[in-house]
Amino acid sequence: MEKIGILAGAGKLPVECARAAKQLGYEVYAVGLLSQTDSEISNFAEDYQQISVGQLDAILNYLSQNEIKKITMIGKVTKELLFNGLVIPDARMLQLIMSLPDRKDDTIMLAFVRELAKAGMETFDQTALIRKLMPHRGTITSREPSETEKADMEFGFMIAKELGRLDVGQTAVVKSRAVMALEAIEGTDECIRRGGKLANGGAVVAKVSKPEQDNRFDVPTVGQKTLEVMAEVGATALAIEADKTLLVDRENAVAFANEKGISIVAM
């Protein structure tokens, strides 16, 4: 049985990945990088260990000891952890961070991928096991967007693509073709809260892949939590990129969107 390692952040996506891997016959070794990592992942793993994302030596040692050669990194690990003091890096992680030319998402993640490669581990496509979670083009919910929402979706999609090109974020919140908020280090949920409050209802959210998306990390993901935050601030529509965005727990997410009157379109 082939072994794979899952470096798991927050959210349901690591659980979905581990479940799919087990169903395909892989032997899963999972590392929970955060206290918020869903421990349900252990139900689908041969072994599960909680190791802080800052403890690079311990992570690599665990994977090496279990003879893991293939790794996927999945789940939310926000970059703000580098700055808020909640994660204490070990000497190896600190050295890695200090060697970086900047703190862009891709810069950090590519450096992490190189560290894994030095230890003889290949990082594979996040979506390889869970492509079925990526919706095809079309309206996903029962409500079609209004003409105004469609215009905002197209505008927000374009803005979010440009934001991704700059490797700053992947989410834009707009209303009446005006930008309410752009995602940066705070993450998607806080971006939606900020933009939704400024819009005072009726905001449209667009989340897309980067123009040069590396599918080994940071693949755009939405789920019920995204929609709950949208409902909280009265946002009415969500545009995602077809075949390039992961929609987690689709049945429940779409049911929630339908209940709240939120239109979701894969563009």
N, C-alpha and C positions, 0 to 999 in steps of 0.2 A: 504494500500500500504506500503510495507516494505521500510524503509529508509536505505541508505548507505552513507558513507562519502568518498570522494576522496580527498586525499592530493596530489596535482598536482605540479609536477616540470615542466621543460621545454620540448618542443617537442610536436609532434602530438599525442603521445600515450595516455595522459590523455583525450583528446577529443574523441579518439576512444573508450576508456573505458566508458566515460560518455554516449556516444551515444548508446553503447551496453546495458548499464544498463537501460537507459530509454526505449529502445525497449523491454526489458524483464520485464518492469513494475515496476522498482524500482523508488523511489523518491530520487533524487540525491542532496546531499549537498556538494559543492566543495570548497576547499580552495586552492587558488593560492599561492604557497610558495615563488615564485620568481617574479621579475618584468618581466621576460621573459616567464612566464606561458601564454599559448595561451588563450586569453579571449573568444575564440569560445566555450570553455567548458561551458560557461554560457548559451548557447543556449539549453543545455540538462540538466540543473540543476534547481531544485526548488529554490535554492539560491546559490549565488556565492560570496565569500569574498576573498579579497587579504590580506593575513596575512604573514608577513615575517617568513621564516623557523626558524629564531632565537627566535621568540616569542612563546615559548612553552606554557606558561600560556594562552595566548590569543587563540591559536589553540585549546587547550583542553576545554577552556570555551565555545568557539563557538560550538564545537561538542556536549558538554554536554547540552547546552541550547536548542539545536535542537534535543535532545534525540537520538543521533546517537550511535548505539551499534556495528555496523560493519564498518570497515575502510579498504580501500586499498590505498597503497602509490605507486604512479606511475609517471613516467617522470623523466627527468634528474635533479639531484641535486648533483653537484660535491662537493667533500670533500674539495676542495681548499677554499671554502667559510669560512671554519674554520680558515684559515690562512691569507687571503688577506684583511681582515678588512671591506669587503663590507656588511657583515651581523653582526649586533650587537646583541649578545644573551641576553635574559632577565636573571634574577637571577636563574630561574628554569633550563633553558637550560645550563647556565654556570655551575651550580652545577652538572648537569648530565654529562657534558663533563669532568669536573675535577675529577669525580668519576671513569672514565674509566681506565682500566689497560693499554690500548694502543689506537691508533686511526685507527685501521683497519676498513674496511668498515662494516664487519659483526658485529664487536664490537659496533660500533656506532648505526647501525640500530636495533640490538637486544635490545639495551638500550632504544631506542625510542619505540619499540614495548612493552617493559615492562611498560613504562610510560603510554601508551595507555591502557594497561591491568589494571593498577592500577586505572584508571578512568572508568573502566567497559566497555572498548571497545576492541573488537576482531579484529585483523588484519588478513585479509584473502588473499589467493593466488592472486598475481597480474594478473595471466593469466586466472583466473576462468571465466571471462566474455569475453575474447578475444582470446581464444585458436585457433580460426580459422586463426589468424595472424601468426601462427607458421608453417613454411613450412615442408613438409615431405621430406624424403631423395631423392636426385636427383639434376640435373642441372636445375636451375630456369630460366636462360636466354637462348637466342637463340644460343649463342656461347658456345660450350664445351671448357673446359680448355685444354691447350696443355699438353703434357706429363711433360714438365718442371714445368708448373704451378701446375699440380696434385701433383708432388713430393713436391713442396713448400707448398701446401695446407696441405698435410699430416704432414709435418714437423712443420708447423706453428700451426696446430691443437694440436699437442703433446706439443709444447712449451707453448701455451696459457692455456692448461689444467693444466700444472704444475704451471704456474703463478697464476691461479685461486685457486689451492690447497693452495698456500701461502697467499691467500686473499689480493693480491696486485692489480691485474687488470684482465681483461678478453680478452685482445687483443694483438696479436703479429703481427709484420710486418717483413716479411722475403724476401730474394732473394737468389737464388742458394743455398738453405738450410743453409743460414747464417742469424742470427738474426740482423735486422736493428734497431728495436725499440720494447720496451715492455711498455705496458700501466701502468701508476702509477696514481698519483694524478691529472695529467693534463687532463685525459679523453681520449676517443677513437679518437676524431677528431685530437687533437694535437699530439697524438701518431702516427697517420697515416701521418700527415704532416712531422713530424720529420723523421720517417723511410723512407717515400717515397722520401724525398730529399736526404737522404744518399744513397738510392738505385740508384738514378739517372735514374728513369724509370724502369718499369717492376716489381715493388714490388707486393707481394701477402699478403693480410690481412686475418688473421684468428680471428674470435670472437666466443667464446664458453661460456657455462655455467660453473660454478665452480663444481668440483667433488661432493661437498656437498651443492649444490645450495639450498637455502631457497627461495621458490617461492613467499614469501611474499614481497620480495624486491630484487632489483638489477638483475632482469632477463635480460639477454643480449638482446639488441635491436639494429637493424640497420634500415636505411631508406634512403631516397633520399639524405639527408644531408651527410650521411656517404659516399655515392657514389660520391657526388660532390667533397668532399675532396680528395677521391681517384683519380678522374679525374684530379684534380688540380695538383697532384704530379706525374701523369703518372702511378699509380698503375693499374694493369690489371686484377686482380682476387680477389674474396672474398669468403672465406670458412666460413660457419656458421654451428652451430650444429643443425641437423635435430630434429624437434619436441620440441626443447628447446630454440629456438631463435625467438624473435618477429620481423617480417618484416612489418614495418609500411607503409601504403599507397602503397601496393604491385604493383598495376597496374602502377602507375607513376614511382616508383622506378625501376621496371624492364624495363620499356620503356626507362628511362634515361640510365640505364646500357647497354641496347642493342645499343642505339645511340652512346655511348662512347666505345663500344667494350669490356666492362668489363664482365667477366664471374662470375656468382654467383652459388655456389654449396652448397647444404645442405648435410652435411656429417654425 
